Amino acid sequence: MSIHHIHDFDVLNQLNAKFENLVIQETADAIPTIWVDKRAVLDVLLFLRTLPKPFVMLVDLSAIDERLRQYRHGLPDSDFTVFYHLMSLERNSDIRIKVALKEGEHVPSATKIYPNANWYEREVWDMFGVVFDGHPHLTRILLPKYWEGHPLRKEYHARATEFTPYFLNTAKQEFEQENLRFVPEEWGMKRSGRDEDFMFLNIGPNHPSAHGAFRLVLQLDGEEIVDCIPDIGYHHRGAEKMAERQTWHSFIPYTDRIDYLGGVMNELPYIMAVEKLAGISTPERANIIRIMMSEFFRITNNLLYWGTFIQDAGGMRWWH
């Protein structure tokens, strides 16, 4: 048994016995990968979620723009592919579900089976324009709500030189500022109840030097927090779009920027994925050096976290 997750291929037999027209895909990572019809995807997900040893975690949900793919290798024809990566803790195994979509086709939302699909599906719509029917609030999550287009579609520009030069006049600034205004009704929130008027408190977005730009909007009934809306995306750098225009080796330095204190710890999983796809084996000495370097970066990362956390919490005041 390897240190990686065990891949429970018995699940494939159970799926084949219960569902029709499944397509099994062979993958370099050996994770069981099944293509299902969009009309059956919720039934398949619910089946896996409710097995005696269920796949309780939706680890990832995203999409792929397949329109420029030249080689299908017998796989379903698709303009866009939505995939779900599930994990079973009791089985210590993974499984991947794929759904082929043509341009303009929708897929049902998985939020009632896996609640954390909410943000994943919003991101897929934001980046690819794929619509999830039944989603409780399908709005942009990384980009401003006035943004035009979906950046991870192949036709979307990848370089700044391909866009109209940026400008900011008074009218545009006022337009962008107005779009930052929080509108409770857009989130299904009421401004008042039967016996109270709610207050909405905006916190942030704080400065990037404060360890991650982030915005919160709190709904308050007096001093009681009734609801909270997080607004993320202020650090979104478009790394995936950069990766599309780079060669596999020229993208390596970009991984460091995802967490500037992660360094090698960011490079390593990317490099390991490239090596696995290419069938490359690394010598034991290289693996040992990689682990040592990753540990150094992990330690420095943790030290900075504790230092800034203590300062933010007021723990440095004793120096005074």
N, C-alpha and C positions, 0 to 999 in steps of 0.2 A: 504494500500500500504506500503510495506517495504522500508527500505532505499536502498535496492539493486535495480538494474535495473529491469524495467518491462520487462517481457518476452512476446513478441508479437507473440502469437501462430497463429494469422491470416496468418502470412507469410508462415507457413507450409501448410495451405490450398492452397495458391497461388502456391507454389512450386509443390504440388501434382497435381494441375490442369494442370500445364505446362510441367512437366517432369515425365518420367516413371521410374519405378524400384528404387524409393527412399526407403531407410530403415530408419525409425525413431528410435532413441535410447533414452531410458529413462536414465537420469543421476541424480546423487545426487545433483548437483547444479541447476537442473531444467532449464538449458539453452537449448533451442531447438537445437537438434543435429541430423544432417542428413548425412547418408552415400550416396555418389553418385558415379557413374561410372567415371573412370578417363577420359573417352572420353567426358563426359558431364560437368566436373568440371568447365571449363572456362565459359560455357554457364550459369551455375548456379551462378557463382560469378558475371558475367556481369549483369544477371537479378537482383541480390540483390543490385548491385552497382548503377543501373539505375531506381530503384523503385521511385515512387513519393516522398516518404520519404526514401532516400537511406541508405544503410549500407556503409557509407563513409570511415570508418576506418578499416584497416586490423591491428588488435591489436596484433595478434600473428600468426605465421606459423611455425610449427615444425613437428616432426615425432616421431613415437614410434616403437621400435623393438618388434614385437608381436610373434616372433617365439617360445618363451617358454611359451606362454599363454596356460593354460589348459582349462579354461572355457570361452566359447564364448557367451553363453546366447542368441543364435540365431542371433548374429551379423555376418557380412560378414567375411569369412575366409581371413586372410591376413598375409603375412610375415612382411610387414611394413605398417604402417598407416600414411599418411600425413594429417594433420588437419589445418584448417583455422578458426581463431576466428575473427568474424566481429562485429562491433558496429555501430548502427545508433544513431546519436545524436538527431535527431528530434523525433524518436520513444522512445528514452531512453531505448533501448533494445539491446540484443546480440543474435548472432546465431553462431553455430559451424558447419562447413562442414568437413566431413571426406572422405578420399579416400583410399580404400584397394588396396595394391600392392603386387604382388608376387616378389620373389627374381629376380632382374635383370630388372623388369619393370620400365618404365619411366613415368613421369607425365608432362604435359605441364606447362610451366612457366606462372605465373600470373602477371608478371611485367608490361604488357601493360594495365592491369586493375587496379592494385595497385602497383605503382612504388616502394614502400618500400618493396615489396616482394623480391626485388633484394638481399638485405643482408640476409634476412631470408632464402631464397632458397640456397644461398651460404653456410650458416651455416648448413643446413640440409644435403647438399652434403658433406661438410667437416666432419660432425659427423657421418652420417649414410651411405653415398655413394649413396643416391638417386639422380638420374639424372633428371633435369628439362629441357625438350626440349624447345629450343627457348630462353633460358636465354642469355642475352647479354655478360656475362663474368663469367662463372661458374668455379670459382677458390676457393682455400682455403681462409678462412677469419679470422679464429682464430689460426690456426696452420701454421707453416712454409710450404712453397710450396714443400719442399722435404720430408715432413712427409709421412710415409707409413701407410696405414690402416685408419679406421674410428672409432674413440674411443667409440662411443655410441652404436655400434653393440655389441650384447651379447657375441660374441666370442672374443672380444678384452679384453686384460688383465686389471684387476682393481687394482692390487697391484704392487708396485715397485719390490717386490721380485719375481714376475712372469716374469720379463724382464731380458734380458742380462744386467749385470752390466754396468753402464755408464762409458764411457771413452772418452777422448778428446786428440787425438794426433795432430800433425801438419797438416797432410793431412785432417783430419776431420774438423779441425778448418778452414782451407782454403776453404773447400767445403761449409761449412755453411756460411762463410763470402761472398763467391761468390754468393750464393743464395739470399743474402740480397741486391745484386746489383739491382737497379731499371732499368728495361728494358721497355722503352716507348712503343715499338711495341706490347708488351704483353697486353697493355691496349688500343690498338687502337689509340695511340698517335703518331704524327709525330715529328721527330727531327728538321724538318725545313719546312717552308712554301714557298710561292711564292716569298716573298720579305724579309723573315727573317729567322734567325736561333734561335731556342728555347733553353733556358737554363733550366735545371732541378735542383731544389734546394731541398736537403734533409734536413728536420727538425726533429731531434730526431732519434731513440726513446729516450725520456728524462728519467731521473732517476725516479723510483717509488716514491721517497720522494717528487717529484714535483707534487703530487696529481693526479697520473694516468699516467702510461707509454703509450706513444702515438707517432706515427710517421706520418708525412705528407711529401708528395712529391709534390712540386709546379712546374707547367710548366709556364715559364716566357717568355714574349716577351718584352725585355727591363725591365722596372719596372712594367709592367702590368701582373697580374696573369691571365693566360689563362685558366688553369685547375688545379684541386687539387685532389690528390689521398690520402685518409686516409688509414692508415695501423693499424688495431686494433689487439687485441688478446694477448697483452703482459701481461695482468693480468688474463688470463684465467686459472683457477685453477682446472678445471675438477670436479666441485662440483656435477654435475649430475651423473658422474661415481662413485663418492664416495657414493652418495645416494643409488646406486644400491646394494652396499655390506653392508650397515648399516641397522639396524632395524629402524622403524619409529621414536622411541624416541632417539636413539643414534645419529641420524643425526641432532638433534636440534642445538647443538653448532656450527655445520658447517655453518649454515645460518648466524651466526654473522660475519663470515669472508668475506661474499660477500660485505659488507660495514662495516668496523671495527668500525665505529662510529654509525652505525644504531642499532646494538644490538637487543633490544626487537622489534624494528620496522621491522627487518628482520625475527625474530622468529614468530611474530604474524600471518602473512598471511600463513606461512607454517603450524602452529598449527591449524589455523582455517580450512584449507583444510583437514587436518587429521580428525578433529572433524566432519566436514560435511560428509566426506566419511563414518565415523563410526557411524553417527547418535547421536553424543554426544552433549548435551546442557550444557552450562556453566552458573553458577549463576550470577546474576546481579552484585554482589560485585566483582567477578573475572573480569568481563568485565570492570568495572570502574577502577580497579587497572591496568589492561592492558592498557587502554587509558592513564591514568596518566603516567605510565612508558614510553609509546611510545612518549608522548609529551616531557618528560625530554630528551630522546635521540634525538628527533627532534631538540630541542633547542640547545643542545650541538653540534650537527652536524652542524647546521647553524652558530653557533658562530665560530667554527673552520674554516668553509668555508670563512666567511667574514674576519677573521684574516689573513688567508693565501692569500686571494685574494688582500687585501689591501697591504700586504707586497710585493706580486708579482708586483703590479701596482706601487710600489714606494711610497706608502702612509706613510711609517714609517720613511721617511728621516727627518721628522721634529724633531725626537728625537736627531738627530745629531746637 
